[in-house]
Amino acid sequence: MGCEISPELAQGALETLQSMQDPNGGFGGGNRQVPHLADTYAAVMALALLESEDALGIVDREKMLGWLIRMKQSDGSFCMHEDGEVDVRGTYCALVIASLLNIMTPEVTEGCAEFIAKCQTWEGGISLYPGVEAHGGYTLCGLAALEILGRSDILDLKRLSRWMILRQLPFEGGFNGRANKLVDGCYSYWQGGSFVLLQKALKRSQAQDYLFDREALQRYVLACCQARDRRGGLRDKPGKSSDLYHTMYVLCGLSLAQHYVGVEPEKIVSSTESVYSVPVRMMQWGAILKGLNVLGHRSNLVKPIHPVYAIPFSPLAKAVKYFYSLPPLAETLH
């Protein structure tokens, strides 16, 4: 939203997150909780948003790499925590963390793309695990992980496109997460972000625009997802309470509906071998001014975000610059 983070809030966040880092790698959801991939993803991205070397420097990269490798399974998937559940969220969280911290190694990346490909269902979307129902959240996780790996071509993109297009409901304008389900505000990002990633995978240009109705999604967010009471925040749908989760992902979806964020086909970097190809491919993304589409007053405009990392480009670029100035823990991804 373009708000400044005060020094006091930044210092408090840094100290709180530092207390949640496990001595053996990873972050827990609270002090003395077991390290968890979703919590570690959230902690690393929150530290990036603080935009300071003090914040980024608290991450123990070597311990983090060791922990990620311990969570890695033989089929290319990851446990969310020690002896925990296995699903495509883990692959996404692990690759976001590894790609940002410059700890992408063959042990982390091996088999990940193949596991995600097995999660694509007969419907076309991506499921949490092979053999179950396609889901909007897992589709974003799978597509974003493949974008980090440079392997989006491993999917059946035609089937995926059809399934995704059917998720935008014609009356509400928002997205549902699965077939025959109700619209939910958080899928503004989980499905909306997937369309942004699909655009690049299909090598479509800004002139062709995304394969969803950007104005209809903005109308749903602005008319239906804003809490009308004193509490504020954003919500799933009218009748539901606002919460931080929906506030975060509804705003992310609104951002991606307003801004055309992409890579023009003639500028796509396709190298996938060196660890240094990862930040190059990630930072080739950007908001294209002529693709701006804001419904209503300009005061509705929020900042553009990266579709993979779900944070604005400036703090992401600073984090990439910091971590890739450090020695890599592997030279290649193969």
VEXDREN-2710 file (C-alpha; in Angstrom, 1 decimal):
% VEXDREN-2710
k/r/px/py/pz
1/MET/0.0/0.0/0.0
2/GLY/3.0/2.3/0.0
3/CYS/3.1/2.9/3.7
4/GLU/6.4/3.4/5.5
5/ILE/7.5/0.9/8.2
6/SER/8.6/2.9/11.2
7/PRO/12.1/2.2/12.7
8/GLU/10.4/1.0/15.9
9/LEU/8.1/-1.5/14.1
10/ALA/11.1/-2.7/12.0
11/GLN/13.3/-3.3/15.1
12/GLY/10.5/-5.1/16.9
13/ALA/9.8/-7.3/13.9
14/LEU/13.5/-8.1/13.5
15/GLU/13.9/-9.1/17.2
16/THR/10.7/-11.2/17.1
17/LEU/11.6/-13.0/14.0
18/GLN/15.1/-13.6/15.2
19/SER/13.7/-15.3/18.3
20/MET/11.8/-17.7/16.1
21/GLN/14.8/-18.9/14.1
22/ASP/15.6/-22.5/15.1
23/PRO/19.3/-23.2/16.0
24/ASN/19.2/-26.1/13.5
25/GLY/17.7/-24.0/10.7
26/GLY/14.4/-22.6/9.6
27/PHE/11.8/-20.5/11.5
28/GLY/8.9/-21.6/13.6
29/GLY/5.5/-19.9/13.9
30/GLY/6.4/-18.7/17.4
31/ASN/9.2/-18.8/20.0
32/ARG/10.3/-22.4/20.6
33/GLN/8.0/-23.8/18.0
34/VAL/9.3/-26.4/15.5
35/PRO/10.6/-24.9/12.2
36/HIS/8.0/-25.1/9.5
37/LEU/8.3/-24.3/5.7
38/ALA/5.3/-22.0/5.6
39/ASP/6.5/-20.0/8.7
40/THR/10.0/-19.9/7.3
41/TYR/8.7/-18.5/4.0
42/ALA/6.7/-15.9/5.8
43/ALA/9.7/-15.0/8.1
44/VAL/12.1/-14.6/5.2
45/MET/9.8/-12.4/3.2
46/ALA/9.0/-10.3/6.2
47/LEU/12.7/-9.7/6.8
48/ALA/13.0/-8.7/3.1
49/LEU/10.2/-6.2/3.5
50/LEU/12.3/-4.5/6.3
51/GLU/14.8/-3.5/3.6
52/SER/17.9/-3.5/5.8
53/GLU/21.1/-5.6/6.0
54/ASP/20.6/-6.0/9.7
55/ALA/17.3/-7.8/9.1
56/LEU/18.6/-9.9/6.2
57/GLY/21.8/-10.7/8.1
58/ILE/20.0/-12.6/10.8
59/VAL/19.3/-15.6/8.5
60/ASP/21.7/-18.5/9.0
61/ARG/22.0/-19.6/5.4
62/GLU/24.1/-22.7/6.0
63/LYS/21.7/-24.0/8.7
64/MET/18.8/-23.1/6.5
65/LEU/20.2/-25.2/3.6
66/GLY/20.8/-28.1/5.9
67/TRP/17.3/-28.0/7.2
68/LEU/15.8/-27.7/3.7
69/ILE/17.7/-30.8/2.6
70/ARG/16.4/-32.7/5.7
71/MET/12.9/-31.8/4.6
72/LYS/13.4/-33.0/1.1
73/GLN/11.8/-36.3/0.0
74/SER/13.0/-38.8/-2.6
75/ASP/10.2/-37.9/-5.0
76/GLY/11.2/-34.2/-5.2
77/SER/8.6/-33.0/-2.6
78/PHE/9.2/-31.5/0.8
79/CYS/7.8/-32.1/4.3
80/MET/6.4/-28.9/5.8
81/HIS/8.1/-29.8/9.0
82/GLU/9.9/-32.8/10.5
83/ASP/7.6/-35.8/10.1
84/GLY/4.9/-33.4/8.8
85/GLU/2.6/-33.4/5.8
86/VAL/4.0/-33.4/2.2
87/ASP/2.4/-31.3/-0.5
88/VAL/3.3/-28.8/-3.3
89/ARG/3.2/-25.9/-0.8
90/GLY/6.4/-27.2/0.6
91/THR/8.1/-27.2/-2.8
92/TYR/7.0/-23.6/-3.4
93/CYS/8.1/-22.4/0.1
94/ALA/11.5/-24.2/-0.2
95/LEU/12.3/-22.8/-3.6
96/VAL/11.2/-19.3/-2.7
97/ILE/13.5/-19.4/0.3
98/ALA/16.4/-21.0/-1.5
99/SER/16.2/-18.8/-4.5
100/LEU/16.1/-15.6/-2.4
101/LEU/18.9/-16.7/0.0
102/ASN/21.3/-17.9/-2.8
103/ILE/21.3/-21.4/-1.4
104/MET/19.9/-23.2/-4.5
105/THR/21.8/-26.4/-4.8
106/PRO/21.2/-29.7/-6.7
107/GLU/20.1/-31.3/-3.5
108/VAL/17.3/-28.7/-3.1
109/THR/16.1/-28.6/-6.8
110/GLU/16.5/-32.2/-7.9
111/GLY/13.1/-33.8/-8.8
112/CYS/11.0/-30.8/-7.9
113/ALA/9.8/-30.0/-11.4
114/GLU/8.9/-33.7/-12.0
115/PHE/6.9/-33.8/-8.7
116/ILE/4.9/-30.7/-9.6
117/ALA/4.2/-32.2/-13.0
118/LYS/2.7/-35.3/-11.4
119/CYS/0.4/-33.0/-9.4
120/GLN/-1.3/-31.7/-12.5
121/THR/-4.7/-33.3/-12.7
122/TRP/-7.0/-34.4/-15.5
123/GLU/-8.8/-31.1/-15.0
124/GLY/-5.7/-29.2/-15.8
125/GLY/-5.0/-27.5/-12.5
126/ILE/-2.4/-28.5/-9.9
127/SER/-3.3/-30.4/-6.7
128/LEU/-1.5/-30.6/-3.4
129/TYR/-0.3/-34.1/-4.1
130/PRO/-0.6/-36.5/-7.1
131/GLY/-4.0/-38.0/-7.5
132/VAL/-6.2/-35.5/-5.7
133/GLU/-8.4/-32.5/-6.8
134/ALA/-6.9/-29.4/-8.5
135/HIS/-6.9/-26.3/-6.3
136/GLY/-6.2/-22.6/-6.9
137/GLY/-3.7/-22.2/-4.1
138/TYR/-1.6/-25.2/-5.1
139/THR/-1.8/-24.1/-8.7
140/LEU/0.0/-20.9/-7.8
141/CYS/2.5/-22.8/-5.7
142/GLY/3.3/-25.2/-8.5
143/LEU/3.5/-22.5/-11.2
144/ALA/5.6/-20.2/-9.1
145/ALA/8.0/-23.0/-8.2
146/LEU/8.4/-24.0/-11.8
147/GLU/9.0/-20.3/-12.7
148/ILE/11.9/-20.3/-10.2
149/LEU/13.3/-23.5/-11.8
150/GLY/12.7/-22.3/-15.4
151/ARG/10.6/-25.4/-16.1
152/SER/7.0/-24.2/-16.7
153/ASP/7.1/-26.1/-20.0
154/ILE/6.8/-29.4/-18.1
155/LEU/3.1/-28.8/-17.7
156/ASP/0.2/-29.2/-20.2
157/LEU/-0.4/-25.5/-20.5
158/LYS/-3.5/-25.8/-22.7
159/ARG/-5.3/-27.9/-20.1
160/LEU/-4.1/-25.6/-17.3
161/SER/-5.4/-22.5/-19.1
162/ARG/-8.8/-23.9/-19.6
163/TRP/-9.2/-24.9/-15.9
164/MET/-7.9/-21.5/-14.7
165/ILE/-10.3/-19.5/-17.0
166/LEU/-13.2/-21.5/-15.6
167/ARG/-12.4/-20.3/-12.0
168/GLN/-13.5/-16.7/-12.6
169/LEU/-17.2/-16.5/-11.8
170/PRO/-19.2/-14.5/-14.4
171/PHE/-21.5/-12.8/-11.9
172/GLU/-19.2/-12.0/-8.9
173/GLY/-16.1/-11.4/-11.0
174/GLY/-13.9/-13.0/-8.3
175/PHE/-12.3/-16.5/-8.4
176/ASN/-13.2/-19.8/-6.8
177/GLY/-10.5/-22.2/-5.8
178/ARG/-12.0/-25.4/-7.2
179/ALA/-14.8/-26.5/-9.5
180/ASN/-18.3/-25.9/-8.2
181/LYS/-17.1/-23.8/-5.2
182/LEU/-18.0/-20.3/-4.0
183/VAL/-15.9/-17.3/-4.8
184/ASP/-13.3/-16.4/-2.2
185/GLY/-11.3/-13.1/-2.0
186/CYS/-7.9/-14.8/-1.3
187/TYR/-8.0/-16.5/-4.8
188/SER/-7.6/-13.0/-6.2
189/TYR/-3.9/-13.7/-5.7
190/TRP/-3.8/-17.5/-5.9
191/GLN/-5.7/-17.6/-9.2
192/GLY/-4.8/-14.0/-10.4
193/GLY/-1.1/-14.6/-9.8
194/SER/-1.3/-17.9/-11.6
195/PHE/-2.6/-16.0/-14.7
196/VAL/0.3/-13.7/-14.5
197/LEU/2.7/-16.6/-14.5
198/LEU/0.8/-18.4/-17.2
199/GLN/1.1/-15.3/-19.4
200/LYS/4.9/-15.7/-19.4
201/ALA/4.7/-19.5/-19.8
202/LEU/2.6/-19.1/-22.9
203/LYS/4.9/-16.3/-24.2
204/ARG/2.0/-13.9/-24.5
205/SER/2.8/-10.2/-24.8
206/GLN/1.3/-7.2/-22.9
207/ALA/-0.7/-6.3/-26.0
208/GLN/-2.6/-9.6/-25.6
209/ASP/-3.3/-9.0/-21.8
210/TYR/-4.0/-11.6/-19.3
211/LEU/-6.6/-14.4/-19.8
212/PHE/-8.9/-13.1/-17.0
213/ASP/-11.2/-10.0/-16.7
214/ARG/-9.1/-7.6/-14.7
215/GLU/-11.8/-5.0/-14.1
216/ALA/-14.3/-7.7/-12.9
217/LEU/-11.8/-8.9/-10.3
218/GLN/-11.1/-5.3/-9.1
219/ARG/-14.9/-4.7/-8.8
220/TYR/-15.3/-7.8/-6.6
221/VAL/-12.4/-6.8/-4.4
222/LEU/-13.5/-3.2/-4.0
223/ALA/-17.2/-3.8/-3.6
224/CYS/-17.3/-7.1/-1.8
225/CYS/-14.0/-7.8/0.0
226/GLN/-13.7/-4.6/2.1
227/ALA/-15.0/-4.8/5.6
228/ARG/-17.6/-2.1/6.1
229/ASP/-17.3/-2.0/9.9
230/ARG/-14.9/-0.2/12.3
231/ARG/-12.5/-3.2/12.2
232/GLY/-11.4/-2.6/8.6
233/GLY/-9.3/-5.0/6.6
234/LEU/-10.3/-7.3/3.8
235/ARG/-12.3/-10.5/3.7
236/ASP/-13.3/-13.7/1.8
237/LYS/-16.8/-12.4/0.9
238/PRO/-19.7/-10.4/2.3
239/GLY/-20.8/-12.0/5.6
240/LYS/-17.3/-13.1/6.5
241/SER/-15.0/-11.3/9.0
242/SER/-11.8/-9.6/7.8
243/ASP/-8.5/-11.2/8.8
244/LEU/-4.8/-10.7/8.0
245/TYR/-4.6/-13.6/5.6
246/HIS/-7.3/-12.4/3.4
247/THR/-6.2/-8.8/3.7
248/MET/-2.7/-9.8/2.4
249/TYR/-3.8/-11.9/-0.5
250/VAL/-6.8/-9.8/-1.6
251/LEU/-4.5/-6.8/-1.8
252/CYS/-2.0/-8.9/-3.8
253/GLY/-4.7/-9.9/-6.2
254/LEU/-5.9/-6.3/-6.6
255/SER/-2.3/-5.3/-7.4
256/LEU/-1.9/-7.9/-10.1
257/ALA/-5.3/-6.9/-11.6
258/GLN/-4.3/-3.3/-11.7
259/HIS/-0.7/-3.6/-13.0
260/TYR/0.4/-5.6/-16.0
261/VAL/3.4/-7.4/-14.5
262/GLY/5.3/-9.5/-16.9
263/VAL/8.2/-10.1/-19.3
264/GLU/7.9/-9.4/-22.9
265/PRO/8.5/-12.6/-24.9
266/GLU/11.5/-11.3/-26.8
267/LYS/13.3/-10.4/-23.5
268/ILE/12.8/-13.7/-21.7
269/VAL/16.0/-15.1/-20.2
270/SER/15.9/-18.9/-20.5
271/SER/19.2/-20.0/-18.8
272/THR/18.7/-22.4/-15.9
273/GLU/22.1/-23.9/-15.2
274/SER/23.9/-21.4/-13.0
275/VAL/22.7/-20.3/-9.6
276/TYR/23.2/-16.8/-10.9
277/SER/20.6/-17.4/-13.6
278/VAL/17.9/-17.6/-10.9
279/PRO/18.1/-13.9/-9.8
280/VAL/18.4/-12.8/-13.4
281/ARG/15.2/-14.6/-14.4
282/MET/13.4/-13.5/-11.3
283/MET/14.3/-9.8/-11.6
284/GLN/13.5/-9.7/-15.3
285/TRP/9.8/-9.3/-14.2
286/GLY/8.5/-5.8/-14.0
287/ALA/5.3/-3.6/-14.2
288/ILE/4.7/-2.2/-17.7
289/LEU/3.2/1.3/-17.4
290/LYS/1.0/1.0/-20.6
291/GLY/-0.6/-2.1/-19.0
292/LEU/-2.0/-0.2/-16.1
293/ASN/-5.8/-0.7/-15.6
294/VAL/-7.3/0.9/-12.5
295/LEU/-11.0/0.6/-11.8
296/GLY/-12.5/3.7/-10.2
297/HIS/-10.5/6.6/-8.6
298/ARG/-6.7/6.6/-8.7
299/SER/-6.7/6.4/-4.9
300/ASN/-7.6/2.7/-5.4
301/LEU/-4.1/2.1/-6.8
302/VAL/-1.7/-0.1/-4.9
303/LYS/1.9/-0.9/-5.6
304/PRO/3.0/-3.6/-8.1
305/ILE/4.2/-6.9/-6.7
306/HIS/6.3/-9.8/-8.0
307/PRO/3.9/-12.7/-8.8
308/VAL/6.2/-15.4/-7.4
309/TYR/7.3/-13.7/-4.1
310/ALA/4.2/-11.6/-3.5
311/ILE/6.1/-8.5/-2.3
312/PRO/6.9/-5.2/-4.1
313/PHE/9.9/-5.1/-6.4
314/SER/12.1/-2.7/-4.4
315/PRO/12.6/-4.7/-1.2
316/LEU/12.9/-7.9/-3.4
317/ALA/15.7/-6.3/-5.4
318/LYS/17.5/-5.2/-2.3
319/ALA/17.3/-8.7/-0.8
320/VAL/18.5/-10.3/-4.1
321/LYS/21.4/-7.9/-4.2
322/TYR/22.4/-8.6/-0.6
323/PHE/22.2/-12.4/-0.7
324/TYR/23.8/-12.8/-4.2
325/SER/26.8/-10.7/-3.1
326/LEU/27.5/-13.6/-0.7
327/PRO/29.3/-16.7/-1.8
328/PRO/26.9/-19.3/-3.3
329/LEU/26.7/-22.7/-1.5
330/ALA/26.7/-24.3/-5.0
331/GLU/27.9/-23.2/-8.4
332/THR/25.3/-24.9/-10.6
333/LEU/21.8/-26.3/-10.2
334/HIS/22.7/-29.5/-12.0
END
